[in-house]
Amino acid sequence: MSDCPSQAVRMEARSNVSVRTKQHFAPTAIQGLEVLSLPVARLDAYVRDLVERNPLLDFDYDHGSLSFEELPDEEDGDAAADAETAAEGFDARPPSAIAWDARGFDLARLRDECSQTETLHSHVRMQLTGVRVGEEDRALLDALIENIDDDGYFSGSMHALCAEAGRSIEDGQRLLELVQQLSPRGVGARDLAECLALQIDDGLPYADVIRDMLRTGLDDLAENRTTKLMRVYHLTIDDLAAIREVICTLDPRPGSSFSQRKGTVYVIPDITIRRDGTAFSVQVTGELSETLVLNGSYDRMEQRGGMDDEAREWLHEKRAEADAALANIDQRRQTLHRFGVYLAEVQYDFFMGGEARMRPLTMQQAADALGVHVSTISRTVQDKYALTPWGVFPLKHFFSSSVACTAEERRHALSSLAIKDRIKDLVAQEDRRTPLSDATITAILNGEGVDIKRRTVAKYREALGIGRQSQRRR
């Protein structure tokens, strides 16, 4: 026997069993979710790709799109467009931010994009047509003009341009001053202060003071350091207010009216909610499922017989893909329409009275009301917009957090958006000589029954792009 004391070893068998539920989506369901997340701007490309990949899908050109023979003449285009769009339930004059209507692409916008317009460079050169400039000056002058950006500022290197042209810096400065005398006022400036100073006429009251203030006190102007400006430039509060009004009329981007910016993205609404008295109608725009149809020629080929098993299997596979695609597009339309109807009901006060009456709403509340998963709501509103009586809004705009309120009569109007709108109104009505502080705004809202803190008011004010009290003082 061993001299070591015996040790009792107790073995316990433990079993930890947990049940976890995992959701697996079928490929067709995944495709349906992908189609649901597509905004109308990308839905067209998706459908055309389907038609290219699946021969059983085709467009119904007889009923879906506008043929070129039906295009109205130039002189009566506006009247014809008004009549047709009114008949289809769209406003005859859609907002400029919308590039599509019920018929498809806005052809007038395409014409405007293709038409030639005068550029800033050509406008400046035209003004120099009658000016006598030597050949050497002309080459450097052209180089200076080419280095003026879309906003009208000279953005090139004076040293590099003069060295390349074999001219002195003094010659370059002289020619740039010549450009700065042309229109638009402020063109050719090297910075914001010079741009604004070039737009000050000599006969303007306080012209020299304004130019000096722009050169040396621009930061103080931006930060609204009223006391310092009055002391440094020996001005009264009324004089400083008058100077501010003059500066506010100046154009910080004098070349913008000539700018040909191609990066503009036009918003295309996926849902249109229109008011008709006290009722609202909901329409899903870009309903391409009505023009996407099955190509019946393949069904007729199968009915005639003479098709081998491999061809028949291929045909059944493509038919299943086509049916799934049509079902997904139709399901997208139905989901968007249901969501639009729900939105018109739950945000009825907003559609009747504007943003100040927006109700707090979460995606989970919408999902519970519609009987879907919250991820479905997320995909429904992703990158999509709604055309409303108050303008075009992202669908995510209608979801906002709630703010506690003790006033019983206002409990339905206190979303964070409504509070922001109230802050905006308070600032718009304030006395600019004694603007409201965040603490004062907080006290006003608390007096109206809104339970909100000063830091929250400051956060909302900054989100609205409203400056601090000192920056708003005039």
C-alpha positions in Angstrom: 0.0 0.0 0.0 1.1 3.5 -0.6 2.1 5.7 2.3 0.3 8.7 0.8 -3.2 9.3 2.3 -5.9 8.2 0.0 -7.8 11.0 -1.7 -11.4 10.8 -2.5 -12.1 11.9 -6.0 -15.6 12.9 -6.8 -16.6 13.2 -10.4 -19.7 15.1 -11.4 -21.2 15.1 -14.8 -22.6 18.4 -15.7 -24.6 19.2 -18.8 -25.3 22.7 -20.0 -27.8 22.6 -22.7 -29.0 25.8 -24.3 -31.5 26.2 -27.1 -30.8 28.8 -29.7 -33.0 29.7 -32.6 -31.3 30.5 -35.9 -33.1 32.0 -38.8 -32.1 30.8 -42.3 -33.5 32.6 -45.3 -34.2 30.9 -48.5 -32.4 32.4 -51.6 -35.6 33.8 -52.9 -36.3 35.5 -49.5 -32.9 37.1 -49.5 -33.5 38.3 -53.0 -36.8 39.8 -51.9 -35.0 41.7 -49.1 -32.4 43.0 -51.5 -35.1 44.3 -53.9 -37.0 45.9 -51.0 -33.8 47.8 -50.0 -33.4 49.2 -53.5 -34.4 52.9 -54.0 -36.3 53.7 -57.1 -33.2 55.3 -58.7 -31.5 51.9 -58.6 -34.6 49.7 -59.2 -34.6 50.5 -62.9 -31.0 49.3 -63.4 -31.8 46.1 -61.4 -34.9 45.4 -63.6 -32.9 45.9 -66.8 -30.2 43.6 -65.6 -32.9 40.9 -64.9 -34.2 41.3 -68.5 -30.8 40.9 -69.9 -30.0 37.7 -67.8 -33.4 36.0 -68.1 -35.0 35.7 -71.6 -38.4 34.9 -70.1 -38.6 38.5 -68.8 -39.4 41.4 -71.1 -40.8 44.9 -71.0 -44.3 45.7 -72.1 -43.4 48.5 -74.5 -47.0 48.8 -75.7 -48.2 50.1 -72.3 -45.2 50.9 -70.2 -43.0 53.6 -71.8 -43.4 56.7 -73.9 -42.5 56.3 -77.6 -40.6 59.0 -79.4 -43.5 59.5 -81.8 -45.6 60.7 -78.8 -43.1 63.3 -77.7 -44.8 66.8 -77.7 -43.5 69.6 -79.9 -41.4 72.3 -78.2 -44.1 75.0 -78.4 -46.8 72.9 -76.7 -44.6 70.7 -74.6 -45.5 72.4 -71.3 -49.3 72.2 -71.9 -49.1 68.5 -73.0 -46.9 67.6 -70.0 -49.3 69.4 -67.6 -52.3 67.5 -69.0 -50.7 64.1 -69.0 -49.1 64.3 -65.6 -52.3 65.7 -64.1 -54.2 62.7 -65.6 -51.7 60.3 -64.0 -52.0 61.9 -60.5 -48.8 63.9 -60.5 -48.4 67.6 -60.1 -47.8 69.3 -63.4 -44.9 71.2 -62.0 -42.8 68.9 -59.9 -40.2 70.3 -57.5 -36.8 71.0 -59.2 -35.1 68.4 -57.0 -37.0 65.6 -58.7 -35.6 64.4 -62.0 -38.3 61.8 -62.8 -42.1 61.9 -63.2 -44.7 59.3 -63.9 -43.5 58.8 -67.5 -39.8 58.4 -66.6 -36.9 60.7 -67.1 -37.4 64.4 -67.3 -36.5 65.1 -70.9 -36.4 68.9 -70.3 -33.7 68.4 -67.7 -31.7 66.3 -70.1 -32.0 69.1 -72.7 -30.8 71.7 -70.1 -27.8 69.5 -69.2 -26.8 69.2 -72.8 -27.2 72.9 -73.7 -24.1 75.0 -73.9 -23.8 77.8 -71.3 -21.3 80.5 -70.8 -18.4 79.6 -68.5 -16.7 81.9 -66.0 -13.4 81.8 -68.0 -15.2 82.8 -71.3 -17.0 85.5 -69.5 -13.8 87.0 -68.1 -12.0 86.7 -71.5 -14.9 88.4 -73.3 -14.5 91.5 -71.1 -10.8 91.7 -72.1 -11.6 91.7 -75.8 -11.2 95.5 -76.2 -8.4 95.8 -73.7 -4.9 96.4 -75.3 -2.6 93.8 -73.9 0.9 92.9 -75.2 1.6 89.4 -76.5 3.7 88.5 -73.5 1.1 89.8 -71.1 -1.6 88.0 -73.0 0.0 84.6 -72.4 0.4 85.2 -68.7 -3.1 86.7 -68.5 -4.6 83.5 -70.0 -2.7 81.4 -67.5 -4.0 83.5 -64.6 -7.6 83.2 -65.9 -7.2 79.4 -66.3 -6.2 79.1 -62.7 -9.5 80.7 -61.5 -11.7 78.0 -59.9 -15.4 77.5 -60.1 -16.0 79.8 -57.1 -14.2 82.7 -58.8 -10.9 82.5 -56.7 -7.4 82.5 -58.1 -6.1 79.2 -56.9 -2.8 78.9 -58.8 0.7 79.6 -57.8 1.8 83.1 -58.9 5.5 82.3 -58.6 5.1 79.1 -60.7 3.0 80.8 -63.4 5.4 83.8 -63.7 8.4 81.6 -63.8 6.9 79.4 -66.5 6.0 82.6 -68.6 9.4 84.2 -67.9 7.9 87.2 -66.3 8.3 88.9 -62.9 6.0 88.6 -59.9 5.2 92.3 -60.3 3.9 91.7 -63.8 1.7 88.8 -62.5 0.3 91.0 -59.7 -0.4 93.8 -62.2 -2.3 91.5 -64.5 -4.2 89.8 -61.7 -5.4 93.2 -60.5 -6.7 93.8 -64.0 -8.7 90.6 -63.8 -10.0 91.7 -60.4 -11.6 94.8 -61.9 -13.9 92.7 -64.1 -17.2 91.2 -63.3 -18.5 89.3 -61.4 -17.3 91.5 -58.5 -14.7 89.7 -56.5 -13.4 87.4 -59.3 -9.7 86.7 -59.1 -9.4 87.1 -55.4 -6.9 85.0 -53.5 -8.9 84.6 -50.3 -12.3 85.4 -48.8 -11.2 88.7 -47.3 -9.9 90.0 -50.6 -13.0 88.7 -52.4 -15.3 90.6 -50.2 -13.1 93.7 -50.1 -13.2 93.9 -53.9 -16.9 94.2 -53.8 -16.9 97.4 -51.7 -17.5 100.6 -53.6 -15.4 103.6 -52.7 -18.6 105.8 -52.2 -20.0 103.4 -49.6 -20.2 104.7 -46.1 -17.4 103.3 -43.9 -15.8 101.8 -47.1 -12.3 102.0 -45.7 -13.3 100.7 -42.3 -15.1 97.7 -43.9 -12.1 96.9 -46.0 -9.8 97.1 -43.0 -12.2 95.0 -40.9 -12.3 92.4 -43.6 -8.5 92.2 -43.8 -7.7 92.2 -40.1 -10.9 91.4 -38.2 -12.6 88.7 -40.3 -12.3 86.2 -37.4 -13.8 88.7 -35.0 -16.7 89.3 -37.4 -17.3 85.5 -37.8 -17.3 85.0 -34.0 -19.4 88.1 -33.5 -17.0 89.8 -31.0 -19.1 93.0 -30.9 -17.4 94.7 -28.0 -13.9 94.2 -29.5 -14.9 95.4 -32.9 -16.6 98.5 -31.5 -13.5 99.3 -29.5 -10.9 98.7 -32.2 -12.7 100.6 -35.0 -14.4 103.2 -32.8 -17.9 102.3 -33.9 -21.3 102.5 -32.2 -23.6 99.5 -32.0 -25.7 101.0 -34.8 -22.7 101.6 -37.0 -21.5 98.0 -36.6 -25.0 96.7 -37.3 -25.1 98.7 -40.6 -21.6 97.4 -41.5 -22.8 93.8 -40.9 -25.8 94.4 -43.2 -23.4 95.5 -46.0 -21.1 92.6 -45.5 -24.1 90.1 -45.6 -25.0 91.4 -49.1 -21.6 90.5 -50.5 -21.1 87.3 -52.5 -18.4 84.9 -51.1 -18.6 82.8 -54.3 -18.8 85.2 -57.2 -18.2 82.5 -59.8 -20.9 80.1 -58.6 -23.4 81.3 -61.1 -21.1 80.1 -64.0 -20.2 76.9 -62.3 -21.0 73.7 -64.2 -21.1 71.2 -61.3 -21.8 67.7 -62.5 -21.8 66.1 -59.1 -25.4 67.1 -58.3 -27.6 64.2 -57.2 -31.3 64.6 -57.8 -33.6 63.1 -55.3 -36.3 60.7 -56.7 -39.1 60.0 -54.2 -40.2 56.4 -53.8 -43.5 57.3 -52.1 -45.8 60.2 -52.9 -48.3 61.3 -50.2 -50.8 63.8 -51.4 -53.4 65.7 -49.5 -57.0 65.8 -50.6 -58.9 67.9 -48.1 -58.6 66.0 -44.8 -57.6 62.8 -46.5 -54.4 61.6 -48.1 -53.6 59.3 -51.0 -50.4 57.2 -51.2 -48.7 56.3 -54.4 -45.5 54.3 -55.0 -43.5 56.0 -57.7 -41.5 54.0 -60.3 -43.8 51.0 -60.3 -41.8 49.1 -62.9 -43.5 45.8 -62.1 -46.4 46.9 -64.4 -44.1 47.1 -67.4 -42.1 44.0 -66.6 -43.9 40.9 -68.1 -43.3 37.3 -68.9 -42.3 36.5 -72.5 -45.0 34.1 -73.6 -43.1 32.8 -76.6 -41.2 30.3 -74.5 -44.4 28.9 -73.0 -45.8 28.4 -76.5 -42.6 26.6 -77.5 -43.0 24.2 -74.6 -46.7 23.6 -75.5 -45.8 22.7 -79.1 -43.5 20.0 -77.8 -40.3 18.8 -79.4 -38.2 20.0 -76.6 -35.6 17.8 -75.0 -35.3 17.2 -71.2 -32.3 19.5 -70.8 -34.0 22.4 -72.6 -37.2 21.8 -70.6 -35.3 21.8 -67.3 -33.5 25.1 -68.3 -36.9 26.6 -69.2 -38.4 25.6 -65.8 -35.4 27.1 -64.0 -35.7 30.4 -65.8 -39.4 30.4 -65.3 -39.0 30.0 -61.5 -36.4 32.9 -61.5 -38.8 35.1 -63.5 -41.7 34.3 -61.2 -39.6 35.1 -58.1 -38.4 38.4 -59.6 -41.9 39.5 -60.5 -43.1 38.5 -57.0 -40.2 40.4 -55.3 -40.9 43.6 -57.2 -44.6 43.3 -56.5 -43.9 42.6 -52.8 -41.6 45.7 -52.7 -44.5 47.8 -54.1 -47.0 46.4 -51.6 -44.6 46.9 -48.6 -43.8 50.5 -49.6 -47.5 51.2 -50.1 -48.4 49.7 -46.7 -45.7 51.7 -45.1 -46.9 54.9 -46.8 -50.4 54.4 -45.6 -49.2 53.7 -42.1 -47.0 56.8 -42.2 -50.0 59.0 -43.4 -52.0 57.7 -40.4 -49.4 57.8 -37.6 -47.9 61.2 -38.7 -51.3 62.7 -39.7 -50.6 65.8 -37.7 -47.4 66.4 -39.6 -49.0 66.1 -43.0 -51.7 68.5 -41.9 -49.7 71.0 -40.0 -46.0 70.7 -40.8 -42.8 69.6 -39.0 -43.7 71.3 -35.7 -46.4 68.6 -35.3 -44.2 65.6 -36.0 -44.9 62.7 -33.6 -42.2 60.6 -32.0 -41.8 57.3 -33.8 -39.4 54.3 -33.7 -38.8 51.6 -36.3 -39.8 49.0 -33.7 -43.2 50.7 -33.4 -43.7 50.7 -37.2 -42.6 47.0 -37.3 -45.1 46.0 -34.6 -47.9 47.9 -36.3 -47.2 46.4 -39.7 -46.5 42.9 -38.4 -43.0 42.6 -39.8 -39.5 42.4 -38.4 -37.7 45.7 -37.6 -35.0 44.8 -40.2 -37.8 44.9 -42.9 -38.6 48.5 -41.8 -35.0 49.4 -41.9 -34.7 48.1 -45.5 -38.0 49.8 -46.4 -36.7 53.2 -45.5 -33.1 52.7 -46.6 -32.0 55.5 -49.1 -35.6 56.2 -49.9 -37.6 59.5 -50.0 -41.2 60.6 -49.7 -42.8 63.5 -51.6 -45.1 65.2 -49.1 -47.2 68.5 -49.1 -44.3 70.0 -47.2 -41.5 68.9 -49.5 -39.3 65.9 -50.1 -38.0 64.1 -46.9 -36.0 60.9 -46.4 -38.2 58.2 -45.0 -35.8 58.0 -42.0 -36.8 61.6 -41.2 -40.1 60.4 -39.9 -38.5 58.5 -37.1 -37.4 60.5 -34.1 -37.0 60.1 -30.3 -39.5 61.4 -27.9 -39.1 64.2 -25.3 -41.0 64.0 -22.0 -43.7 66.6 -21.5 -45.9 67.3 -18.6 -48.5 69.3 -20.7 -51.2 66.8 -21.4 -52.5 68.7 -24.5 -49.1 68.5 -26.2 -48.1 64.9 -25.5 -48.6 63.9 -29.2 -46.4 66.6 -30.7 -43.2 66.2 -28.8 -40.8 64.4 -31.0 -37.2 65.7 -31.1 -38.0 67.2 -34.5 -40.9 69.2 -33.0 -38.5 70.5 -30.3 -36.0 71.5 -32.9 -38.6 73.3 -34.8 -39.7 75.2 -31.7 -36.1 76.2 -31.0 -35.8 77.5 -34.5 -38.9 79.6 -34.1 -37.7 81.0 -30.8 -34.4 82.1 -32.4 -36.1 83.6 -35.4 -38.3 85.8 -33.1 -35.6 86.9 -30.7 -34.2 90.4 -30.5 -30.9 90.3 -32.3 -29.4 92.8 -29.9 -30.1 90.6 -26.9 -30.4 87.0 -28.4 -31.6 84.2 -26.3 -29.1 82.0 -24.4 -29.4 78.2 -24.2 -30.5 78.6 -20.6 -33.2 81.0 -21.5 -34.5 78.7 -24.3 -34.5 75.8 -21.8 -36.5 77.9 -19.4 -39.1 78.8 -22.0 -39.5 75.1 -23.1 -39.7 74.0 -19.5 -42.4 76.6 -19.0 -44.3 75.1 -21.9 -44.2 71.7 -20.2 -41.2 70.3 -22.1 -38.8 68.3 -19.8 -35.5 69.2 -21.4 -32.0 70.0 -20.2 -29.8 72.9 -21.3 -27.2 70.5 -22.8 -29.9 68.9 -25.0 -31.0 72.4 -26.2 -27.4 73.2 -27.1 -27.1 69.9 -29.0 -30.3 70.6 -30.9 -29.3 74.2 -31.7 -25.9 73.0 -33.1 -27.7 70.3 -35.2 -29.8 73.1 -36.7 -26.7 75.1 -37.6 -27.7 78.0 -35.2 -24.7 79.8 -33.7 -24.2 80.5 -30.0 -25.7 83.6 -28.3 -22.6 85.7 -28.9 -22.5 84.7 -32.5 -26.1 85.8 -33.1 -25.8 89.2 -31.4 -26.2 92.1 -33.8 
